[in-house]
Amino acid sequence: MTSRQGSHPKNTGTSAVSGWTLGWSFAGDQRISTAWNAAVTQSGSAVTARDAGWNGALAPGATASFGFQATYSGTNEAPTRFTLNGGVCA
């Protein structure tokens, strides 16, 4: 099966962010095959998405958008915990 997903890192702080890295882990056996608007790497269940350079600057309240395509078998549970630049997202 194939799943198309998207994500939108958002700067909820009061200072601009220069470069972002979003991290999460899949609960199942999802495997990312392609991505756009971010450099995405996966090691086991752990995934890291880094800005593509041109979309790395986030003013307060701003978002960036990227997507990926993944395969899976069994359940396709959504991740429950994300980090942005190492900090846990609320």
Contacts in CASP RR format, 6 or more apart in sequence:
PFRMAT RR
TARGET T0000
AUTHOR 0000-0000-0000
METHOD contacts of the structure
MODEL  1
MTSRQGSHPKNTGTSAVSGWTLGWSFAGDQRISTAWNAAVTQSGSAVTAR
DAGWNGALAPGATASFGFQATYSGTNEAPTRFTLNGGVCA
1 71 0 8 1.000
1 72 0 8 1.000
1 73 0 8 1.000
1 76 0 8 1.000
2 69 0 8 1.000
2 70 0 8 1.000
2 71 0 8 1.000
3 30 0 8 1.000
3 69 0 8 1.000
3 70 0 8 1.000
3 71 0 8 1.000
3 72 0 8 1.000
3 76 0 8 1.000
4 67 0 8 1.000
4 68 0 8 1.000
4 69 0 8 1.000
5 67 0 8 1.000
5 68 0 8 1.000
5 69 0 8 1.000
5 70 0 8 1.000
6 65 0 8 1.000
6 66 0 8 1.000
6 67 0 8 1.000
6 68 0 8 1.000
7 22 0 8 1.000
7 49 0 8 1.000
7 65 0 8 1.000
7 66 0 8 1.000
7 67 0 8 1.000
8 63 0 8 1.000
8 64 0 8 1.000
8 65 0 8 1.000
9 20 0 8 1.000
9 22 0 8 1.000
9 58 0 8 1.000
9 63 0 8 1.000
9 64 0 8 1.000
9 84 0 8 1.000
10 58 0 8 1.000
10 61 0 8 1.000
10 62 0 8 1.000
10 63 0 8 1.000
11 17 0 8 1.000
11 20 0 8 1.000
11 58 0 8 1.000
11 59 0 8 1.000
11 60 0 8 1.000
11 61 0 8 1.000
11 62 0 8 1.000
11 63 0 8 1.000
12 60 0 8 1.000
12 61 0 8 1.000
12 90 0 8 1.000
13 60 0 8 1.000
13 61 0 8 1.000
14 60 0 8 1.000
15 60 0 8 1.000
16 57 0 8 1.000
16 58 0 8 1.000
16 59 0 8 1.000
16 60 0 8 1.000
17 56 0 8 1.000
17 57 0 8 1.000
17 58 0 8 1.000
17 85 0 8 1.000
18 56 0 8 1.000
18 57 0 8 1.000
19 50 0 8 1.000
19 51 0 8 1.000
19 53 0 8 1.000
19 56 0 8 1.000
19 57 0 8 1.000
19 58 0 8 1.000
19 85 0 8 1.000
20 50 0 8 1.000
20 51 0 8 1.000
20 56 0 8 1.000
20 58 0 8 1.000
20 64 0 8 1.000
20 84 0 8 1.000
20 85 0 8 1.000
21 48 0 8 1.000
21 49 0 8 1.000
21 50 0 8 1.000
21 51 0 8 1.000
21 83 0 8 1.000
21 84 0 8 1.000
21 85 0 8 1.000
21 86 0 8 1.000
22 38 0 8 1.000
22 48 0 8 1.000
22 49 0 8 1.000
22 50 0 8 1.000
22 82 0 8 1.000
22 83 0 8 1.000
22 84 0 8 1.000
23 46 0 8 1.000
23 47 0 8 1.000
23 48 0 8 1.000
23 49 0 8 1.000
23 82 0 8 1.000
23 83 0 8 1.000
23 84 0 8 1.000
23 86 0 8 1.000
24 46 0 8 1.000
24 47 0 8 1.000
24 79 0 8 1.000
24 81 0 8 1.000
24 82 0 8 1.000
24 83 0 8 1.000
25 45 0 8 1.000
25 46 0 8 1.000
25 47 0 8 1.000
25 79 0 8 1.000
25 81 0 8 1.000
26 45 0 8 1.000
26 47 0 8 1.000
26 77 0 8 1.000
26 79 0 8 1.000
27 45 0 8 1.000
27 75 0 8 1.000
27 77 0 8 1.000
27 79 0 8 1.000
27 80 0 8 1.000
28 45 0 8 1.000
28 72 0 8 1.000
28 74 0 8 1.000
28 75 0 8 1.000
28 76 0 8 1.000
28 77 0 8 1.000
29 72 0 8 1.000
29 73 0 8 1.000
29 74 0 8 1.000
30 45 0 8 1.000
30 70 0 8 1.000
30 71 0 8 1.000
30 72 0 8 1.000
30 76 0 8 1.000
31 42 0 8 1.000
31 70 0 8 1.000
31 71 0 8 1.000
31 72 0 8 1.000
32 40 0 8 1.000
32 42 0 8 1.000
32 47 0 8 1.000
32 68 0 8 1.000
32 69 0 8 1.000
32 70 0 8 1.000
33 68 0 8 1.000
33 69 0 8 1.000
33 70 0 8 1.000
33 71 0 8 1.000
34 68 0 8 1.000
34 69 0 8 1.000
35 49 0 8 1.000
35 66 0 8 1.000
35 67 0 8 1.000
35 68 0 8 1.000
35 69 0 8 1.000
36 66 0 8 1.000
36 67 0 8 1.000
36 68 0 8 1.000
37 52 0 8 1.000
37 55 0 8 1.000
37 64 0 8 1.000
37 65 0 8 1.000
37 66 0 8 1.000
37 67 0 8 1.000
38 49 0 8 1.000
38 50 0 8 1.000
38 51 0 8 1.000
38 52 0 8 1.000
38 55 0 8 1.000
38 64 0 8 1.000
38 66 0 8 1.000
38 67 0 8 1.000
38 68 0 8 1.000
39 49 0 8 1.000
39 50 0 8 1.000
39 51 0 8 1.000
39 52 0 8 1.000
40 47 0 8 1.000
40 48 0 8 1.000
40 49 0 8 1.000
40 50 0 8 1.000
40 66 0 8 1.000
40 68 0 8 1.000
41 47 0 8 1.000
41 48 0 8 1.000
42 48 0 8 1.000
49 66 0 8 1.000
49 68 0 8 1.000
51 64 0 8 1.000
52 66 0 8 1.000
55 64 0 8 1.000
55 65 0 8 1.000
55 66 0 8 1.000
56 64 0 8 1.000
58 64 0 8 1.000
81 88 0 8 1.000
81 89 0 8 1.000
82 88 0 8 1.000
82 89 0 8 1.000
83 89 0 8 1.000
END
